[in-house]
Every structure is written in C-alpha cells, then in structure tokens.
Amino acid sequence: LRAQNLMLFLQLADGVDDDTWNYHLRKGDYSRWFREKIKDEELAREAERIEEERKLSASESRERIKESIEHRYTRPE
C-alpha cells in the first residue's frame, strides 16, 4: 500500500499490522518519505528520532508519528 498524502498515510498507519509497521519504521521509510515526497524536513527529523527509539512499541511509535503530523498539519480549534 502506498499513501499519496499525509491523511491517507494516517489512515493506512491505523490499519497496518505491527510487524509491517515496525519493518518500515526500522528501515527509516517514514522519515525518508516525509523528506523526499512530502518535502518536510522538520517532520522527517522528528520521525527519525522516533525511528531510532528502539524501545518503543509499534503502537507507541505509531502514535508519536501521528501526533507529529497532526501537530504540524491540523488547525488549532
């Protein structure tokens, strides 16, 4: 599955199994995608920090990446 934008990425992230999530997390795929396709260097650096935290569970890392995206790309109420 490929995400075409950040909203689709968040939807796919919620549905992917933990093994698949961790596979891409450990390869640095999320930070690479944010850097190369989304063109957001700061989000890519945040994702890299999360990718490097080996003790995080899949759900914890997924939630932290989701929070990083939402913090940067959603309007305050």
Buried (B, 14 or more C-beta within 10 A) or exposed (E): EEBEEBEEBBEBBEEBEEEEBBEBBEEBEBBBBBBEBBEBEEBBEBBBEBBEEEEBEBEEBBBBBBEBBEEEBEEEE
